[in-house]
Amino acid sequence: MRLRGVDAPESAQSYGTAATRAARQYVGGESVRGAVEIGRYGRAVARTEVQGADLGAMLIRRGLAWHYR
């Protein structure tokens, strides 16, 4: 899933594995809410909420993603 407002490294890039691991850790077995929209490139993009907070913002705070407009 692509996270709205977030750019994170790809798996093969530096910190890509760490970003994926952190996202999985946050989500764990929790329920996730997503408000999905179709982005300018025709891909599904979602603001994703887990544990009552925005998943993208959680990754940004840990330095594992960048804010993307």
MOPAC internal coordinates of N, CA, C and O (Angstrom, degrees):
PM7 1SCF
backbone

  N    0.0000 0     0.00 0     0.00 0    0    0    0
  C    1.4493 1     0.00 0     0.00 0    1    0    0
  C    1.5236 1   108.13 1     0.00 0    2    1    0
  O    1.2310 1   120.68 1   -41.74 1    3    2    1
  N    1.2923 1   116.30 1   138.26 1    3    2    1
  C    1.4611 1   121.44 1   175.56 1    5    3    2
  C    1.5229 1   108.01 1   -89.34 1    6    5    3
  O    1.2310 1   120.92 1   -47.93 1    7    6    5
  N    1.3133 1   115.84 1   132.07 1    7    6    5
  C    1.4616 1   121.13 1  -178.83 1    9    7    6
  C    1.5195 1   110.03 1   -91.06 1   10    9    7
  O    1.2310 1   120.91 1   -48.57 1   11   10    9
  N    1.3250 1   115.86 1   131.43 1   11   10    9
  C    1.4650 1   121.41 1  -179.87 1   13   11   10
  C    1.5235 1   109.95 1   -67.43 1   14   13   11
  O    1.2310 1   120.85 1   -47.24 1   15   14   13
  N    1.3343 1   115.99 1   132.76 1   15   14   13
  C    1.4526 1   121.82 1   175.21 1   17   15   14
  C    1.5134 1   114.65 1    76.47 1   18   17   15
  O    1.2310 1   120.22 1  -166.25 1   19   18   17
  N    1.3436 1   117.18 1    13.75 1   19   18   17
  C    1.4626 1   120.66 1  -175.76 1   21   19   18
  C    1.5251 1   110.41 1  -133.35 1   22   21   19
  O    1.2310 1   121.06 1   -41.24 1   23   22   21
  N    1.3188 1   115.58 1   138.76 1   23   22   21
  C    1.4533 1   121.32 1   170.43 1   25   23   22
  C    1.5176 1   105.86 1  -121.29 1   26   25   23
  O    1.2310 1   120.05 1   -60.39 1   27   26   25
  N    1.3015 1   117.52 1   119.61 1   27   26   25
  C    1.4615 1   122.61 1  -179.89 1   29   27   26
  C    1.5242 1   108.35 1  -119.89 1   30   29   27
  O    1.2310 1   120.33 1   -25.09 1   31   30   29
  N    1.3255 1   116.97 1   154.91 1   31   30   29
  C    1.4650 1   119.05 1  -179.58 1   33   31   30
  C    1.5274 1   111.74 1   -65.72 1   34   33   31
  O    1.2310 1   121.47 1   -32.90 1   35   34   33
  N    1.3165 1   114.79 1   147.10 1   35   34   33
  C    1.4587 1   121.08 1   174.98 1   37   35   34
  C    1.5275 1   108.68 1   -70.02 1   38   37   35
  O    1.2310 1   120.28 1   -19.00 1   39   38   37
  N    1.3080 1   117.06 1   161.00 1   39   38   37
  C    1.4722 1   121.81 1  -176.13 1   41   39   38
  C    1.5318 1   113.06 1   -53.95 1   42   41   39
  O    1.2310 1   119.74 1   141.23 1   43   42   41
  N    1.3213 1   118.09 1   -38.77 1   43   42   41
  C    1.4609 1   121.52 1  -176.99 1   45   43   42
  C    1.5321 1   113.22 1   -81.86 1   46   45   43
  O    1.2310 1   119.71 1   171.21 1   47   46   45
  N    1.3275 1   118.16 1    -8.79 1   47   46   45
  C    1.4658 1   121.81 1  -179.56 1   49   47   46
  C    1.5277 1   110.45 1   -88.35 1   50   49   47
  O    1.2310 1   121.08 1   -16.00 1   51   50   49
  N    1.3252 1   115.54 1   164.00 1   51   50   49
  C    1.4607 1   120.38 1   175.84 1   53   51   50
  C    1.5213 1   109.73 1   -54.38 1   54   53   51
  O    1.2310 1   120.23 1   -45.35 1   55   54   53
  N    1.2926 1   117.17 1   134.65 1   55   54   53
  C    1.4663 1   126.06 1   179.41 1   57   55   54
  C    1.5271 1   114.07 1    68.93 1   58   57   55
  O    1.2310 1   119.75 1  -176.97 1   59   58   57
  N    1.3173 1   118.08 1     3.03 1   59   58   57
  C    1.4591 1   120.55 1   178.26 1   61   59   58
  C    1.5184 1   112.46 1   -62.34 1   62   61   59
  O    1.2310 1   120.59 1   135.28 1   63   62   61
  N    1.3279 1   116.48 1   -44.72 1   63   62   61
  C    1.4636 1   120.67 1   178.62 1   65   63   62
  C    1.5254 1   110.29 1   -65.13 1   66   65   63
  O    1.2310 1   120.06 1   140.00 1   67   66   65
  N    1.3264 1   117.49 1   -40.00 1   67   66   65
  C    1.4700 1   121.28 1   179.50 1   69   67   66
  C    1.5250 1   110.88 1   -64.64 1   70   69   67
  O    1.2310 1   120.25 1   139.76 1   71   70   69
  N    1.3307 1   117.13 1   -40.24 1   71   70   69
  C    1.4697 1   120.71 1   179.16 1   73   71   70
  C    1.5313 1   110.47 1   -64.79 1   74   73   71
  O    1.2310 1   120.69 1   136.42 1   75   74   73
  N    1.3209 1   116.29 1   -43.58 1   75   74   73
  C    1.4675 1   120.34 1   178.49 1   77   75   74
  C    1.5195 1   110.71 1   -63.32 1   78   77   75
  O    1.2310 1   120.60 1   135.15 1   79   78   77
  N    1.3106 1   116.46 1   -44.85 1   79   78   77
  C    1.4644 1   121.65 1  -179.98 1   81   79   78
  C    1.5360 1   110.63 1   -61.05 1   82   81   79
  O    1.2310 1   120.25 1   136.92 1   83   82   81
  N    1.3319 1   117.13 1   -43.08 1   83   82   81
  C    1.4675 1   120.80 1   179.93 1   85   83   82
  C    1.5247 1   110.70 1   -64.70 1   86   85   83
  O    1.2310 1   120.17 1   136.73 1   87   86   85
  N    1.3295 1   117.28 1   -43.27 1   87   86   85
  C    1.4635 1   120.42 1   179.14 1   89   87   86
  C    1.5246 1   110.57 1   -61.18 1   90   89   87
  O    1.2310 1   120.46 1   136.38 1   91   90   89
  N    1.3100 1   116.73 1   -43.62 1   91   90   89
  C    1.4729 1   120.52 1   178.18 1   93   91   90
  C    1.5194 1   111.50 1   -64.40 1   94   93   91
  O    1.2310 1   120.76 1   142.46 1   95   94   93
  N    1.3314 1   116.15 1   -37.54 1   95   94   93
  C    1.4589 1   120.85 1   178.45 1   97   95   94
  C    1.5308 1   110.77 1   -64.26 1   98   97   95
  O    1.2310 1   120.36 1   135.79 1   99   98   97
  N    1.3238 1   116.92 1   -44.21 1   99   98   97
  C    1.4636 1   120.71 1   178.57 1  101   99   98
  C    1.5233 1   111.23 1   -62.74 1  102  101   99
  O    1.2310 1   120.89 1   136.49 1  103  102  101
  N    1.3285 1   115.91 1   -43.51 1  103  102  101
  C    1.4565 1   120.13 1  -176.58 1  105  103  102
  C    1.5275 1   110.46 1   -74.40 1  106  105  103
  O    1.2310 1   120.26 1   132.16 1  107  106  105
  N    1.3371 1   117.12 1   -47.84 1  107  106  105
  C    1.4628 1   120.48 1   179.84 1  109  107  106
  C    1.5124 1   110.75 1    45.90 1  110  109  107
  O    1.2310 1   120.07 1    50.79 1  111  110  109
  N    1.2997 1   117.48 1  -129.21 1  111  110  109
  C    1.4571 1   122.16 1   177.88 1  113  111  110
  C    1.5107 1   112.05 1  -100.05 1  114  113  111
  O    1.2310 1   120.38 1  -164.99 1  115  114  113
  N    1.3403 1   116.88 1    15.01 1  115  114  113
  C    1.4584 1   121.65 1  -176.74 1  117  115  114
  C    1.5350 1   111.72 1   -74.72 1  118  117  115
  O    1.2310 1   121.30 1   -21.59 1  119  118  117
  N    1.3167 1   115.12 1   158.41 1  119  118  117
  C    1.4659 1   120.75 1   171.83 1  121  119  118
  C    1.5210 1   107.96 1   -76.26 1  122  121  119
  O    1.2310 1   121.21 1   -36.25 1  123  122  121
  N    1.3141 1   115.28 1   143.75 1  123  122  121
  C    1.4607 1   121.57 1  -178.83 1  125  123  122
  C    1.5120 1   108.61 1  -122.12 1  126  125  123
  O    1.2310 1   120.86 1   -42.46 1  127  126  125
  N    1.3277 1   115.96 1   137.54 1  127  126  125
  C    1.4687 1   121.20 1   174.77 1  129  127  126
  C    1.5141 1   107.99 1  -109.85 1  130  129  127
  O    1.2310 1   120.71 1   -40.34 1  131  130  129
  N    1.3055 1   116.26 1   139.66 1  131  130  129
  C    1.4552 1   119.77 1   178.29 1  133  131  130
  C    1.5082 1   111.54 1  -139.53 1  134  133  131
  O    1.2310 1   121.16 1   -46.41 1  135  134  133
  N    1.3205 1   115.39 1   133.59 1  135  134  133
  C    1.4603 1   121.59 1   173.32 1  137  135  134
  C    1.5241 1   105.34 1  -103.25 1  138  137  135
  O    1.2310 1   120.84 1   -76.28 1  139  138  137
  N    1.3316 1   116.00 1   103.72 1  139  138  137
  C    1.4681 1   121.41 1  -171.99 1  141  139  138
  C    1.5174 1   110.88 1   -93.27 1  142  141  139
  O    1.2310 1   121.56 1   -40.59 1  143  142  141
  N    1.3297 1   114.62 1   139.41 1  143  142  141
  C    1.4630 1   121.94 1   172.95 1  145  143  142
  C    1.5207 1   107.36 1  -138.62 1  146  145  143
  O    1.2310 1   120.38 1   -15.58 1  147  146  145
  N    1.3053 1   116.88 1   164.42 1  147  146  145
  C    1.4625 1   121.46 1   177.28 1  149  147  146
  C    1.5214 1   106.95 1   -97.30 1  150  149  147
  O    1.2310 1   121.05 1   -58.08 1  151  150  149
  N    1.3286 1   115.59 1   121.92 1  151  150  149
  C    1.4602 1   121.52 1  -178.44 1  153  151  150
  C    1.5149 1   112.61 1   -76.85 1  154  153  151
  O    1.2310 1   121.23 1    -1.22 1  155  154  153
  N    1.3111 1   115.25 1   178.78 1  155  154  153
  C    1.4682 1   120.53 1  -176.22 1  157  155  154
  C    1.5214 1   113.83 1   -64.46 1  158  157  155
  O    1.2310 1   120.03 1   161.19 1  159  158  157
  N    1.3318 1   117.54 1   -18.81 1  159  158  157
  C    1.4612 1   120.82 1   178.33 1  161  159  158
  C    1.5213 1   112.26 1   -98.96 1  162  161  159
  O    1.2310 1   120.33 1  -168.44 1  163  162  161
  N    1.3380 1   116.98 1    11.56 1  163  162  161
  C    1.4490 1   121.91 1   176.69 1  165  163  162
  C    1.5230 1   114.80 1    80.16 1  166  165  163
  O    1.2310 1   120.24 1  -165.24 1  167  166  165
  N    1.3277 1   117.15 1    14.76 1  167  166  165
  C    1.4659 1   121.40 1  -179.53 1  169  167  166
  C    1.5249 1   110.52 1  -104.36 1  170  169  167
  O    1.2310 1   121.34 1   -29.49 1  171  170  169
  N    1.3265 1   115.03 1   150.51 1  171  170  169
  C    1.4660 1   119.84 1   176.72 1  173  171  170
  C    1.5234 1   109.18 1   -72.37 1  174  173  171
  O    1.2310 1   121.10 1   -49.40 1  175  174  173
  N    1.3305 1   115.51 1   130.60 1  175  174  173
  C    1.4606 1   123.09 1   179.82 1  177  175  174
  C    1.5191 1   106.30 1  -129.95 1  178  177  175
  O    1.2310 1   120.04 1   -43.33 1  179  178  177
  N    1.3360 1   117.53 1   136.67 1  179  178  177
  C    1.4584 1   119.44 1  -176.65 1  181  179  178
  C    1.5214 1   112.49 1  -133.46 1  182  181  179
  O    1.2310 1   121.32 1   -39.37 1  183  182  181
  N    1.3207 1   115.09 1   140.63 1  183  182  181
  C    1.4644 1   119.81 1   164.88 1  185  183  182
  C    1.5173 1   103.36 1   -82.30 1  186  185  183
  O    1.2310 1   120.68 1   -62.67 1  187  186  185
  N    1.3106 1   116.30 1   117.33 1  187  186  185
  C    1.4522 1   121.41 1  -171.10 1  189  187  186
  C    1.5201 1   110.63 1  -111.08 1  190  189  187
  O    1.2310 1   120.98 1   -54.54 1  191  190  189
  N    1.3148 1   115.73 1   125.46 1  191  190  189
  C    1.4568 1   121.37 1  -178.96 1  193  191  190
  C    1.5252 1   110.25 1  -113.16 1  194  193  191
  O    1.2310 1   121.15 1   -49.36 1  195  194  193
  N    1.3225 1   115.41 1   130.64 1  195  194  193
  C    1.4573 1   121.98 1   177.38 1  197  195  194
  C    1.5244 1   107.37 1  -141.26 1  198  197  195
  O    1.2310 1   120.43 1   -38.60 1  199  198  197
  N    1.3024 1   116.79 1   141.40 1  199  198  197
  C    1.4559 1   122.33 1  -178.64 1  201  199  198
  C    1.5294 1   111.40 1    54.12 1  202  201  199
  O    1.2310 1   120.28 1  -148.68 1  203  202  201
  N    1.3287 1   117.08 1    31.32 1  203  202  201
  C    1.4652 1   122.39 1   177.92 1  205  203  202
  C    1.5127 1   115.20 1    77.25 1  206  205  203
  O    1.2310 1   119.68 1  -169.58 1  207  206  205
  N    1.3231 1   118.21 1    10.42 1  207  206  205
  C    1.4649 1   121.29 1  -178.83 1  209  207  206
  C    1.5279 1   110.44 1  -136.47 1  210  209  207
  O    1.2310 1   121.10 1   -17.90 1  211  210  209
  N    1.3150 1   115.50 1   162.10 1  211  210  209
  C    1.4565 1   122.53 1  -179.86 1  213  211  210
  C    1.5331 1   109.83 1   -75.68 1  214  213  211
  O    1.2310 1   120.40 1   -57.70 1  215  214  213
  N    1.3216 1   116.85 1   122.30 1  215  214  213
  C    1.4590 1   121.81 1  -177.77 1  217  215  214
  C    1.5271 1   111.26 1   -60.89 1  218  217  215
  O    1.2310 1   120.11 1   137.72 1  219  218  217
  N    1.3160 1   117.39 1   -42.28 1  219  218  217
  C    1.4643 1   120.46 1   178.91 1  221  219  218
  C    1.5200 1   111.79 1   -60.08 1  222  221  219
  O    1.2310 1   120.24 1   136.40 1  223  222  221
  N    1.3286 1   117.14 1   -43.60 1  223  222  221
  C    1.4659 1   121.37 1   179.05 1  225  223  222
  C    1.5231 1   110.88 1   -63.48 1  226  225  223
  O    1.2310 1   120.49 1   143.95 1  227  226  225
  N    1.3259 1   116.68 1   -36.05 1  227  226  225
  C    1.4703 1   120.30 1   177.93 1  229  227  226
  C    1.5289 1   110.45 1   -62.14 1  230  229  227
  O    1.2310 1   120.52 1   137.17 1  231  230  229
  N    1.3211 1   116.60 1   -42.83 1  231  230  229
  C    1.4596 1   120.88 1   179.95 1  233  231  230
  C    1.5258 1   111.03 1   -68.27 1  234  233  231
  O    1.2310 1   120.39 1   141.08 1  235  234  233
  N    1.3262 1   116.86 1   -38.92 1  235  234  233
  C    1.4614 1   120.83 1   178.29 1  237  235  234
  C    1.5285 1   110.24 1   -62.70 1  238  237  235
  O    1.2310 1   120.28 1   134.53 1  239  238  237
  N    1.3283 1   117.07 1   -45.47 1  239  238  237
  C    1.4712 1   120.40 1   179.69 1  241  239  238
  C    1.5312 1   112.19 1   -59.10 1  242  241  239
  O    1.2310 1   120.39 1   146.86 1  243  242  241
  N    1.3175 1   116.87 1   -33.14 1  243  242  241
  C    1.4715 1   120.86 1   178.87 1  245  243  242
  C    1.5237 1   113.16 1   -83.73 1  246  245  243
  O    1.2310 1   120.63 1   179.86 1  247  246  245
  N    1.3287 1   116.40 1    -0.14 1  247  246  245
  C    1.4574 1   120.54 1   179.06 1  249  247  246
  C    1.5149 1   113.40 1    76.27 1  250  249  247
  O    1.2310 1   120.36 1  -158.53 1  251  250  249
  N    1.3415 1   116.91 1    21.47 1  251  250  249
  C    1.4581 1   120.97 1  -177.34 1  253  251  250
  C    1.5278 1   113.21 1  -106.00 1  254  253  251
  O    1.2310 1   120.59 1  -173.85 1  255  254  253
  N    1.3262 1   116.47 1     6.15 1  255  254  253
  C    1.4664 1   121.91 1   178.44 1  257  255  254
  C    1.5202 1   108.12 1  -159.03 1  258  257  255
  O    1.2310 1   121.10 1   -14.61 1  259  258  257
  N    1.3233 1   115.51 1   165.39 1  259  258  257
  C    1.4499 1   122.49 1   179.10 1  261  259  258
  C    1.5148 1   109.27 1  -118.62 1  262  261  259
  O    1.2310 1   120.78 1   -28.32 1  263  262  261
  N    1.3321 1   116.12 1   151.68 1  263  262  261
  C    1.4709 1   120.76 1   173.53 1  265  263  262
  C    1.5263 1   107.58 1   -70.59 1  266  265  263
  O    1.2310 1   120.85 1   -43.45 1  267  266  265
  N    1.3217 1   115.98 1   136.55 1  267  266  265
  C    1.4638 1   121.89 1  -177.82 1  269  267  266
  C    1.5179 1   108.61 1  -132.98 1  270  269  267
  O    1.2310 1   120.12 1   -50.92 1  271  270  269
  N    1.3039 1   117.37 1   129.08 1  271  270  269
  C    1.4720 1   121.16 1   178.86 1  273  271  270
  C    1.5004 1   111.34 1   -93.00 1  274  273  271
  O    1.2310 1   120.10 1   180.00 1  275  274  273

